[in-house]
Amino acid sequence: MKIAICYLSQHHGNTRKLVQAMVQGYDADLIDITASSHADLTGYDVIGFASGIYAFEFHPQVVEFLKENLPQGKKVFFVYTCGGAKGTGTKGIAKAAAERQAELLGEFGCRGFVTFGPFKLIGGAGKGRPNEADLARGREFIQAILAKAR
């Protein structure tokens, strides 16, 4: 099964750290969407999209990348890191995936170190996150996604 995770990781590299840990031991390609706005995703069986949460949403560049590159009817999943409350950050990207008739297999989120806005004044929040427990849960998530995709 061929896997790709298209990701954007700014600031502290939380999202990159998470997706790198998730795909260890798998035949997977990590696609940094800041390096190129185009990727041929037709040959992948399962495609993940990963981002930090910005103003309660996936980074707009990730959503735009999905809209421009995701082939119709693919199996997808979402991964995110966030500084605080999670749970609503995938609405926009889920809508974009649904417009491409994608099958959503699941989503995974965990805390990440953040120094944005008021968090900068206190030296940041979520220090040390994602931690080993977060990375282990991420690896369990990808195993479950691949089992579901078979």
C-alpha positions as a Markdown table, in Angstrom:
| # | Residue | x | y | z |
|---|---|---|---|---|
| 1 | Met | 0.0 | 0.0 | 0.0 |
| 2 | Lys | 1.5 | 3.3 | -1.1 |
| 3 | Ile | 1.1 | 6.2 | 1.4 |
| 4 | Ala | 1.8 | 9.9 | 1.2 |
| 5 | Ile | 1.5 | 12.6 | 3.8 |
| 6 | Cys | 1.3 | 16.1 | 2.5 |
| 7 | Tyr | 2.3 | 18.5 | 5.4 |
| 8 | Leu | 3.1 | 22.0 | 6.4 |
| 9 | Ser | 5.1 | 22.5 | 9.5 |
| 10 | Gln | 6.0 | 26.0 | 10.6 |
| 11 | His | 7.4 | 27.6 | 13.7 |
| 12 | His | 8.7 | 24.7 | 15.9 |
| 13 | Gly | 8.4 | 21.7 | 13.5 |
| 14 | Asn | 5.8 | 20.0 | 15.7 |
| 15 | Thr | 3.8 | 18.6 | 12.7 |
| 16 | Arg | 7.0 | 17.4 | 10.8 |
| 17 | Lys | 8.2 | 15.6 | 14.0 |
| 18 | Leu | 4.8 | 13.9 | 14.3 |
| 19 | Val | 4.4 | 12.7 | 10.7 |
| 20 | Gln | 8.0 | 11.5 | 10.6 |
| 21 | Ala | 7.4 | 9.3 | 13.6 |
| 22 | Met | 4.1 | 8.1 | 12.2 |
| 23 | Val | 5.6 | 6.7 | 9.0 |
| 24 | Gln | 8.7 | 5.0 | 10.4 |
| 25 | Gly | 8.8 | 1.5 | 9.0 |
| 26 | Tyr | 6.3 | 2.2 | 6.2 |
| 27 | Asp | 6.8 | 2.7 | 2.5 |
| 28 | Ala | 5.6 | 6.3 | 2.7 |
| 29 | Asp | 6.5 | 9.6 | 1.1 |
| 30 | Leu | 6.4 | 12.9 | 3.1 |
| 31 | Ile | 5.6 | 15.8 | 0.9 |
| 32 | Asp | 6.5 | 19.2 | 2.3 |
| 33 | Ile | 4.0 | 21.5 | 0.6 |
| 34 | Thr | 6.2 | 24.6 | 1.3 |
| 35 | Ala | 8.7 | 23.1 | -1.2 |
| 36 | Ser | 6.2 | 22.8 | -4.1 |
| 37 | Ser | 2.6 | 23.7 | -4.6 |
| 38 | His | 2.1 | 20.7 | -7.0 |
| 39 | Ala | 2.4 | 16.9 | -6.4 |
| 40 | Asp | 1.2 | 14.0 | -8.5 |
| 41 | Leu | -0.9 | 12.0 | -5.9 |
| 42 | Thr | -2.5 | 9.6 | -8.4 |
| 43 | Gly | -0.3 | 6.7 | -7.5 |
| 44 | Tyr | -1.0 | 6.7 | -3.8 |
| 45 | Asp | -3.6 | 4.5 | -2.1 |
| 46 | Val | -3.9 | 6.5 | 1.1 |
| 47 | Ile | -3.1 | 10.2 | 1.4 |
| 48 | Gly | -2.7 | 12.2 | 4.6 |
| 49 | Phe | -2.8 | 15.9 | 5.1 |
| 50 | Ala | -1.1 | 17.4 | 8.1 |
| 51 | Ser | -0.8 | 20.9 | 9.6 |
| 52 | Gly | -0.7 | 22.9 | 12.7 |
| 53 | Ile | -4.0 | 24.5 | 13.7 |
| 54 | Tyr | -4.1 | 28.2 | 12.9 |
| 55 | Ala | -7.1 | 30.3 | 14.2 |
| 56 | Phe | -9.0 | 27.0 | 14.7 |
| 57 | Glu | -8.3 | 25.7 | 11.2 |
| 58 | Phe | -5.8 | 23.8 | 9.1 |
| 59 | His | -3.3 | 26.2 | 7.5 |
| 60 | Pro | -5.0 | 27.6 | 4.4 |
| 61 | Gln | -2.0 | 26.6 | 2.2 |
| 62 | Val | -2.7 | 22.9 | 3.1 |
| 63 | Val | -6.4 | 23.2 | 2.2 |
| 64 | Glu | -5.5 | 24.9 | -1.1 |
| 65 | Phe | -2.9 | 22.2 | -1.8 |
| 66 | Leu | -5.6 | 19.5 | -1.3 |
| 67 | Lys | -8.0 | 21.3 | -3.6 |
| 68 | Glu | -5.4 | 21.6 | -6.4 |
| 69 | Asn | -3.8 | 18.1 | -6.1 |
| 70 | Leu | -6.1 | 15.5 | -4.6 |
| 71 | Pro | -7.5 | 13.1 | -7.2 |
| 72 | Gln | -11.2 | 12.2 | -7.1 |
| 73 | Gly | -12.2 | 9.4 | -4.8 |
| 74 | Lys | -9.0 | 8.9 | -2.8 |
| 75 | Lys | -8.8 | 7.6 | 0.8 |
| 76 | Val | -7.5 | 10.4 | 3.1 |
| 77 | Phe | -6.8 | 11.2 | 6.7 |
| 78 | Phe | -5.9 | 14.3 | 8.6 |
| 79 | Val | -3.2 | 14.9 | 11.2 |
| 80 | Tyr | -2.7 | 18.1 | 13.2 |
| 81 | Thr | -0.9 | 19.6 | 16.1 |
| 82 | Cys | -2.4 | 22.4 | 18.2 |
| 83 | Gly | -1.6 | 24.7 | 21.0 |
| 84 | Gly | -4.8 | 24.4 | 22.8 |
| 85 | Ala | -8.3 | 23.2 | 22.2 |
| 86 | Lys | -8.8 | 20.7 | 19.4 |
| 87 | Gly | -11.8 | 19.2 | 17.7 |
| 88 | Thr | -12.9 | 21.8 | 15.2 |
| 89 | Gly | -9.8 | 22.3 | 13.2 |
| 90 | Thr | -10.6 | 19.9 | 10.3 |
| 91 | Lys | -13.9 | 21.3 | 9.2 |
| 92 | Gly | -12.5 | 23.3 | 6.3 |
| 93 | Ile | -10.2 | 20.6 | 5.0 |
| 94 | Ala | -12.9 | 17.9 | 5.4 |
| 95 | Lys | -15.2 | 20.0 | 3.3 |
| 96 | Ala | -12.6 | 20.4 | 0.6 |
| 97 | Ala | -11.9 | 16.6 | 0.7 |
| 98 | Ala | -15.6 | 15.8 | 0.4 |
| 99 | Glu | -15.8 | 18.0 | -2.7 |
| 100 | Arg | -13.2 | 15.6 | -4.2 |
| 101 | Gln | -15.4 | 12.6 | -3.2 |
| 102 | Ala | -12.6 | 11.5 | -0.9 |
| 103 | Glu | -13.2 | 8.8 | 1.7 |
| 104 | Leu | -12.2 | 10.1 | 5.1 |
| 105 | Leu | -10.5 | 7.4 | 7.2 |
| 106 | Gly | -9.9 | 9.4 | 10.3 |
| 107 | Glu | -8.1 | 12.2 | 12.0 |
| 108 | Phe | -5.4 | 12.5 | 14.7 |
| 109 | Gly | -4.4 | 15.5 | 16.7 |
| 110 | Cys | -2.1 | 16.2 | 19.6 |
| 111 | Arg | -0.6 | 19.2 | 21.5 |
| 112 | Gly | 2.4 | 20.9 | 20.1 |
| 113 | Phe | 4.7 | 23.6 | 21.5 |
| 114 | Val | 3.3 | 27.0 | 20.7 |
| 115 | Thr | 4.7 | 30.5 | 21.1 |
| 116 | Phe | 2.1 | 32.3 | 19.0 |
| 117 | Gly | 0.3 | 35.4 | 20.3 |
| 118 | Pro | -0.2 | 35.6 | 24.1 |
| 119 | Phe | 1.7 | 32.3 | 24.6 |
| 120 | Lys | 4.9 | 34.1 | 23.6 |
| 121 | Leu | 4.6 | 36.4 | 26.6 |
| 122 | Ile | 4.7 | 33.4 | 29.0 |
| 123 | Gly | 7.5 | 31.5 | 27.2 |
| 124 | Gly | 5.1 | 29.2 | 25.2 |
| 125 | Ala | 2.7 | 26.4 | 26.0 |
| 126 | Gly | 2.9 | 22.7 | 25.4 |
| 127 | Lys | 6.7 | 22.5 | 26.0 |
| 128 | Gly | 8.1 | 19.2 | 25.0 |
| 129 | Arg | 5.1 | 18.3 | 22.8 |
| 130 | Pro | 4.6 | 16.3 | 20.8 |
| 131 | Asn | 6.2 | 14.0 | 23.3 |
| 132 | Glu | 7.0 | 10.2 | 23.1 |
| 133 | Ala | 3.5 | 9.3 | 24.2 |
| 134 | Asp | 2.0 | 11.5 | 21.4 |
| 135 | Leu | 4.3 | 10.0 | 18.8 |
| 136 | Ala | 3.4 | 6.5 | 20.0 |
| 137 | Arg | -0.3 | 7.3 | 19.7 |
| 138 | Gly | 0.4 | 8.7 | 16.2 |
| 139 | Arg | 2.0 | 5.4 | 15.2 |
| 140 | Glu | -1.0 | 3.5 | 16.5 |
| 141 | Phe | -3.3 | 5.8 | 14.5 |
| 142 | Ile | -1.4 | 5.2 | 11.2 |
| 143 | Gln | -1.6 | 1.4 | 11.9 |
| 144 | Ala | -5.4 | 1.7 | 12.3 |
| 145 | Ile | -5.8 | 3.9 | 9.2 |
| 146 | Leu | -3.9 | 1.4 | 7.1 |
| 147 | Ala | -5.9 | -1.5 | 8.4 |
| 148 | Lys | -9.1 | 0.4 | 7.6 |
| 149 | Ala | -7.8 | 1.2 | 4.1 |
| 150 | Arg | -7.2 | -2.5 | 3.1 |
